[in-house]
C-alpha cells in the first residue's frame, strides 16, 4: 500500500509498504480522508520523536475517516462497511491522571496509536482503541470530511470545557487558523458575550469574520488597549492561545481580566520560557492553564456538534490533495498563507 513518509517538513516521500495484517480483536480501515494537523508540522516535535525511536522517518496522520474493510474475531458492535472515525490515542480510565479528569495526561494515551498512521491507504486499529472508546461509527448524515474534524474539534471542546467558557464571558482567541475558527464557533455556541480574535494574516482575519467573530484585530496593535475600548474598559475573561508564536504567548499574559483565565491550546517550542508577572496575577487571581488533546467525552461532544450541523467544519477546508502530493500539502500548511484546513485523499491519484 502507499504511504506518505515524513523525514522533515521539506522532505516527504511517497513509499510502498505491506498492508497491515490484523489480528483477533482488531480491524482494518481503508482511509477515505485524512487531515493535516498543525502538530504535524511541528518539526522539532517530530524530530525529537524520530530520535527517541531511532528512526529517520515517520508515517504521520491522526485525523482520519474511512471504511472498515477487514474485521478480526471477537470484534463486537462493528461490521464490514461501517464508516468510522478512529481516535489515535485512548486513555486507560483507571490511572491517577484519568481518575482526576486529566485523561490526556494518561500514560496509555501517550503510547497508543494506529498502525502505521493516517497518511496511508490502510490503517490497522489495535484492540485497545476499540476497548477504550476510540471508535465512532459515522451517521449517514456525517461525511468523511466532517469525520476528519471530530478529533480537532474534540481538542477545542476540551479546552473550552476546562476553561469553563460560558454565557456572558468575553473570549479572546489569539490565532485564526482552523483551530481558532473552531474556537470562535464553539465559544459563540457556549454563550460568550463577545468573541474577539487576532492574527497577523489578513486572509485569516477575514475568515474569522466569515465564521461569526464579533471583533478582529491585527495582532500587532496595542491589544490590551483595543480590548478595553470595545469591552467597557475590561480585558478578556478567557484568553485562548491558538498559535505557537512567542509574541502571542507574551501578548496573552497582558490580556486577561481580573479573575480571568489564559489557556494555552498551542505553545511555543520547549526551550522557550515566559516571564509571568506573578505578583499581578496573584493580586488579580488570574489562572494560567493548558489543554492537550481530547478525551472520549470531548470527542463525544465534537461528534454531536458535527452531527447537528451547528458547527461548520467543511467550509474550513481550503485545499484537498492526493496522498502522492503530501509534500505539496505540507508546503501549503507550513506557509500558512491563504489556507485553512488541508485534507489528503488516499484514493485520489
KAMOPE-V254408 format. One record per run of one state. SS is the DSSP state (@ for helix, = for strand, . for the rest). FROM is the first residue (numbers start at 1). TO is the last residue. If there is no record, write none. Layout:
ss->SS from->FROM to->TO
ss->SS from->FROM to->TO
This chain:
ss->. from->1 to->1
ss->= from->2 to->8
ss->. from->9 to->10
ss->= from->11 to->16
ss->. from->17 to->26
ss->= from->27 to->35
ss->. from->36 to->37
ss->@ from->38 to->41
ss->. from->42 to->42
ss->@ from->43 to->53
ss->. from->54 to->57
ss->= from->58 to->58
ss->. from->59 to->62
ss->= from->63 to->71
ss->. from->72 to->82
ss->= from->83 to->86
ss->. from->87 to->95
ss->@ from->96 to->99
ss->. from->100 to->102
ss->@ from->103 to->105
ss->. from->106 to->108
ss->@ from->109 to->111
ss->. from->112 to->114
ss->= from->115 to->115
ss->. from->116 to->119
ss->= from->120 to->120
ss->. from->121 to->121
ss->= from->122 to->125
ss->. from->126 to->126
ss->@ from->127 to->131
ss->. from->132 to->134
ss->= from->135 to->137
ss->. from->138 to->143
ss->@ from->144 to->163
ss->. from->164 to->169
ss->= from->170 to->174
ss->. from->175 to->177
ss->@ from->178 to->189
ss->. from->190 to->193
ss->= from->194 to->199
ss->. from->200 to->201
ss->@ from->202 to->210
ss->. from->211 to->214
ss->= from->215 to->218
ss->. from->219 to->222
ss->@ from->223 to->230
ss->. from->231 to->235
ss->= from->236 to->241
ss->. from->242 to->245
ss->@ from->246 to->252
ss->. from->253 to->255
ss->= from->256 to->264
ss->. from->265 to->277
ss->@ from->278 to->284
ss->. from->285 to->286
ss->= from->287 to->290
ss->. from->291 to->295
ss->@ from->296 to->308
ss->. from->309 to->313
ss->@ from->314 to->316
ss->= from->317 to->322
ss->@ from->323 to->335
ss->. from->336 to->340
ss->= from->341 to->345
ss->. from->346 to->349
